[in-house]
Amino acid sequence: MPAKKCPYCDAVVKDLASHKARKHPDEYRREKEANPAPPPASPPPGDVETLEIEAPEEARDTYHCTACGGPLSRGQDPCPKCGESLDWKAVNA
């Protein structure tokens, strides 16, 4: 960061805003009030695309056997891969 000269005391400093805020608070406050920072730019309403994100169809109703990890549909009993009997009461809908 290049050094800058303070307009109030002619000190040469690296961070002029910080220097003015510490050493010349009244002048710094008046500067800020006279020249407020512009609000952050926001894109025009038509330029923003809203996306809805949801789980893929196949992932919504896919479950896995606790014994072998094989894929199951909700309520399927026994597991078609390993034959394990499954208790679906523990699954929250």
Summary of the structure (lengths in Angstrom):
residues: 93
radius of gyration: 32.4
end to end distance: 58.5
largest distance: 85.6
contacts: 150
relative contact order: 0.09
helix: 30%
strand: 11%
